[in-house]
Amino acid sequence: MSNQDLELVSVTKRYGETVAVDAINYRFKSDSYTCLLGPSGCGKSSTLRMIAGHESVSDGSIVLDGRDISVLPPAQRGTAMMFQNYALFPHLSVLDNVAFSLKMKGVDTAKRHGEARDMLALVDLTDFADRLPDQLSGGQQQRVALARALITRPQVLLLDEPLSALDPFLRIRMRGELRKLQKELGISFIHVTHGQDEALALADDIIVMNNAVIEQAGPARDVFNAPQTKFVAQFMGGHNVIALPDGHFAIRADAVAVTAPTKGAVEGNVTAVEYQGTHVSVSARITGDQDVLALIPDTTFFANPHNPGDRIGLHWDASNQHKLIA
């Protein structure tokens, strides 16, 4: 492991009697894109803000490049944070917004503007240097905020729900730009989101948080394909959690087939059918008042359609049953 990795060592955050982050441990790889994922109030934003230095650490330490940065002010940590609302100065040009942190460090005008233009070229905004923020689209404002964070040459870029203010089409486009930028720069990006699709699209590694602790962490594909707990399986989506005699199992919805009731099938009644373009979502209630979701390719479904109230058979291969540990 590189000594440039960022490591959380028993990091805890308390607000009075409330424990927002409870003694979490994690090592972020120095050239990876990591998403902190979880519902509101799980501790992910508090974790990001502690790394940035915008929240104090109640217990534990944050180590970057072999030194404890948890006692340092934000500007001395080797991190930079891009805020959810971008926090651009409305009266400054794009160029001066990007160059602002260098101005605060006393860098002369020519040098800081030169570096700011390099950053604007990196985010493809060279032609917008003289505009004011309110003359830009949401996506362009986001790229200005990125350039402003990156001009400090951080070892770690922290992103607090950076796509939430964008419309769905632009959000998808910006995902690609963030991913491309991280690979070009070769630094660690740590991105807070509550969107499972966003995390899967962006992340090398996903940390799923719940109730102030890390519920599961690892490569994005592993977290999705092999959830360890009922919470992770349900929160990541795309899985059924079913109680069987020998425990709880996660079964991917796209691994469930639907037929007429047959011997060996799990029988259920259709409760909802929803067309989703490439797939049709079929929900059914089985014994024990358990709900099972099947995602059926649209051509397969419409060759033999089912409607709410129909009795159906549900099939899945035993190899697609993933046993949960909690």
C-alpha positions in Angstrom: 0.0 0.0 0.0 1.2 3.5 -0.8 2.1 5.8 2.1 0.2 8.5 0.2 -3.1 6.6 1.0 -5.6 8.4 3.2 -6.5 6.4 6.2 -9.3 6.8 8.8 -8.3 5.3 12.2 -11.2 4.8 14.6 -12.7 8.1 13.5 -15.6 9.2 15.6 -17.8 12.3 15.5 -20.2 13.2 18.3 -22.7 16.1 18.4 -23.5 16.2 22.1 -25.0 12.8 23.0 -25.5 11.9 19.3 -22.8 9.7 17.7 -22.8 10.7 14.0 -19.8 8.6 13.0 -18.8 5.6 15.2 -15.1 4.6 15.3 -14.8 3.9 11.5 -11.7 2.5 9.9 -10.9 2.6 6.2 -7.9 3.1 3.9 -8.6 5.0 0.6 -6.2 4.1 -2.2 -4.3 7.0 -3.5 -5.4 6.8 -7.1 -9.0 5.6 -6.7 -12.5 6.9 -7.0 -14.4 6.1 -3.9 -18.1 6.8 -3.2 -19.5 7.1 0.4 -23.0 5.9 -0.1 -25.9 5.7 2.3 -29.2 7.2 3.4 -29.6 10.7 4.9 -28.2 10.8 8.4 -25.9 7.8 8.1 -22.7 9.7 8.7 -21.3 10.0 5.2 -21.2 13.8 5.0 -19.8 14.2 8.5 -17.0 11.8 7.5 -16.2 13.9 4.4 -16.3 17.1 6.4 -13.9 15.7 9.0 -11.5 14.7 6.2 -11.7 18.2 4.8 -11.3 19.8 8.2 -14.7 21.5 8.3 -15.7 19.3 11.2 -13.5 18.4 14.1 -12.7 14.8 14.9 -14.1 13.7 18.3 -11.8 10.6 18.5 -9.4 8.9 16.2 -7.1 10.2 13.5 -7.0 10.9 9.8 -3.7 10.0 8.2 -2.5 11.2 4.8 0.9 10.6 3.4 2.1 9.2 6.8 1.0 12.3 8.9 -2.0 12.9 11.1 -3.9 15.7 9.4 -6.9 15.7 11.7 -5.4 18.7 13.7 -4.4 20.8 10.7 -6.5 23.6 9.2 -8.2 22.7 5.8 -5.6 24.6 3.7 -2.7 22.6 5.1 -4.2 19.1 4.8 -3.4 18.2 1.1 -7.2 17.9 0.5 -9.6 20.2 -1.4 -13.4 20.1 -1.2 -16.0 20.9 -3.8 -19.3 21.9 -2.1 -22.8 20.8 -3.1 -23.8 24.4 -3.9 -20.5 25.2 -5.7 -20.1 28.4 -3.5 -18.8 30.5 -6.3 -18.3 34.3 -5.7 -20.9 36.0 -7.8 -19.0 39.2 -8.3 -15.8 37.6 -9.5 -15.1 36.4 -13.0 -14.6 32.7 -13.7 -10.9 33.2 -13.9 -10.7 35.0 -10.6 -13.0 32.5 -8.9 -10.5 29.7 -9.9 -7.5 31.8 -8.9 -8.9 32.9 -5.5 -7.1 30.4 -3.3 -3.8 31.4 -4.9 -4.6 35.1 -4.3 -5.1 34.3 -0.6 -1.6 32.7 -0.6 -0.1 35.9 -2.0 0.7 34.5 -5.5 1.2 37.3 -8.0 -1.5 38.1 -10.5 0.3 36.8 -13.6 1.3 33.5 -12.0 -2.1 32.8 -10.5 -4.0 33.7 -13.6 -1.7 31.5 -15.6 -2.4 28.5 -13.3 -6.1 29.3 -13.4 -6.1 29.2 -17.2 -4.4 25.8 -17.1 -7.2 24.6 -14.8 -9.9 26.0 -17.0 -8.3 24.2 -20.0 -8.5 21.0 -18.0 -12.2 21.4 -17.5 -12.8 22.7 -21.0 -13.8 26.2 -20.0 -11.1 28.3 -21.5 -13.6 30.5 -23.5 -15.5 31.3 -20.3 -12.7 32.9 -18.3 -14.2 36.4 -18.3 -17.8 35.5 -17.5 -19.5 35.8 -14.2 -21.0 32.7 -12.5 -24.6 33.7 -13.2 -23.8 33.7 -16.9 -23.0 30.0 -16.8 -25.1 26.9 -16.9 -25.3 24.6 -13.9 -22.8 22.2 -15.5 -20.4 25.0 -16.3 -20.6 26.3 -12.8 -19.8 22.9 -11.5 -16.7 22.7 -13.7 -15.6 26.1 -12.4 -15.9 24.8 -8.8 -13.9 21.7 -9.8 -11.1 23.9 -11.3 -11.1 26.1 -8.2 -10.7 23.0 -6.0 -8.0 21.4 -8.2 -5.8 24.5 -8.5 -4.5 23.8 -5.0 -3.0 20.6 -6.3 -4.6 18.4 -3.7 -3.7 14.8 -3.0 -7.4 14.1 -2.3 -10.4 15.8 -3.9 -13.6 15.7 -1.7 -16.9 16.0 -3.4 -20.1 16.6 -1.4 -23.1 15.4 -3.6 -21.7 17.4 -6.5 -24.3 16.2 -9.0 -27.5 16.7 -7.0 -28.3 20.2 -8.4 -28.1 19.1 -12.0 -30.9 17.8 -14.2 -30.8 14.0 -14.9 -29.3 14.3 -18.5 -26.5 16.6 -17.3 -25.9 14.5 -14.2 -25.1 11.5 -16.4 -22.8 13.5 -18.6 -21.0 15.0 -15.6 -20.5 11.5 -14.2 -18.4 10.7 -17.2 -16.4 13.9 -16.9 -15.7 13.4 -13.3 -14.5 9.8 -13.9 -12.3 10.9 -16.8 -10.8 13.7 -14.8 -9.9 11.4 -11.9 -8.1 9.0 -14.2 -6.2 11.9 -15.9 -5.1 13.4 -12.6 -4.4 10.1 -10.9 -5.4 11.4 -7.4 -8.0 10.1 -5.0 -11.6 11.3 -5.4 -13.9 10.8 -2.4 -17.5 11.4 -3.4 -20.6 11.5 -1.1 -23.9 10.5 -2.6 -27.1 8.8 -1.7 -27.6 7.6 -5.3 -26.8 3.9 -5.9 -26.7 4.4 -9.7 -24.3 7.3 -9.3 -22.0 5.3 -7.0 -22.0 2.2 -9.3 -21.3 4.4 -12.4 -18.4 6.3 -10.8 -16.7 4.3 -8.1 -13.8 1.9 -8.0 -14.8 1.3 -4.4 -18.0 1.9 -2.6 -18.4 2.4 1.2 -22.0 1.8 2.3 -22.7 3.6 5.6 -25.7 3.0 7.9 -26.3 4.2 11.4 -22.9 5.9 11.8 -20.9 2.8 10.8 -19.5 1.2 7.6 -22.0 -1.6 6.8 -19.9 -2.9 3.8 -17.0 -1.6 1.7 -15.1 -2.9 -1.3 -15.0 -2.9 -5.1 -18.2 -1.6 -6.6 -19.0 -4.8 -8.4 -18.4 -6.9 -5.2 -20.7 -4.7 -3.1 -23.5 -5.0 -5.7 -23.1 -8.7 -6.5 -22.3 -9.9 -3.0 -24.1 -7.8 -0.4 -23.3 -9.0 3.1 -26.4 -7.7 4.9 -30.1 -7.2 4.3 -29.6 -3.4 4.5 -26.9 -3.4 1.8 -28.9 -5.7 -0.5 -32.0 -3.6 -0.1 -30.3 -0.2 -0.3 -28.2 -1.0 -3.4 -31.4 -2.1 -5.1 -31.8 -4.8 -7.8 -32.0 -7.5 -5.2 -34.7 -9.5 -3.5 -34.1 -10.4 0.2 -36.0 -13.7 0.9 -36.2 -15.6 4.1 -35.7 -19.4 3.5 -35.5 -22.2 6.1 -31.7 -21.9 6.3 -31.4 -18.1 6.5 -31.8 -14.9 4.5 -30.7 -14.7 0.9 -30.2 -12.0 -1.7 -31.3 -12.9 -5.2 -30.8 -10.4 -8.0 -34.1 -9.4 -9.6 -32.7 -10.0 -13.1 -31.9 -13.6 -12.2 -35.6 -14.3 -11.5 -37.6 -15.9 -14.3 -41.4 -15.9 -14.5 -43.6 -18.7 -15.9 -47.0 -20.1 -15.4 -47.3 -22.0 -12.1 -45.3 -25.2 -12.4 -43.9 -27.9 -10.2 -40.7 -26.8 -8.6 -41.4 -23.1 -9.0 -42.1 -20.7 -6.1 -45.7 -19.6 -6.7 -47.0 -16.1 -6.2 -49.6 -13.6 -7.2 -48.6 -10.6 -9.4 -49.1 -7.3 -7.5 -47.6 -4.9 -10.0 -46.3 -4.7 -13.5 -44.2 -1.7 -14.7 -42.7 -1.2 -18.1 -39.1 0.2 -17.9 -38.0 0.2 -21.5 -35.5 -2.6 -21.9 -37.1 -4.5 -19.0 -40.5 -5.0 -17.4 -40.6 -5.1 -13.6 -42.9 -7.7 -12.2 -43.7 -7.7 -8.5 -45.3 -10.8 -6.9 -46.4 -11.8 -3.4 -45.3 -15.3 -2.3 -46.0 -17.3 0.9 -45.0 -15.6 4.1 -46.1 -12.2 2.8 -42.8 -11.8 1.1 -42.5 -9.7 -2.1 -40.3 -10.8 -5.0 -39.3 -8.6 -7.9 -38.4 -10.0 -11.3 -36.8 -7.9 -14.1 -37.8 -9.5 -17.4 -36.4 -8.5 -20.8 -39.2 -6.7 -22.6 -39.4 -9.1 -25.5 -39.6 -12.0 -23.2 -42.4 -10.4 -21.1 -44.5 -9.3 -24.0 -44.3 -12.8 -25.6 -46.1 -14.1 -22.6 -47.5 -11.1 -20.6 -48.8 -11.2 -17.0 -51.2 -8.8 -15.2 -51.8 -8.0 -11.6 -53.8 -10.8 -9.9 -52.3 -13.5 -12.1 -50.9 -16.6 -10.4 -47.3 -17.2 -11.6 -44.3 -19.4 -11.0 -41.0 -17.8 -10.0 -37.7 -19.6 -10.8 -34.0 -18.8 -10.0 -30.9 -20.9 -10.0 -29.5 -21.8 -6.6 -26.1 -20.4 -7.7 -27.8 -16.9 -7.8 -28.8 -17.2 -4.1 -26.4 -15.2 -2.0 -26.5 -15.9 1.7 -26.5 -12.8 3.9 -24.6 -12.7 7.2 -26.8 -10.2 8.9 
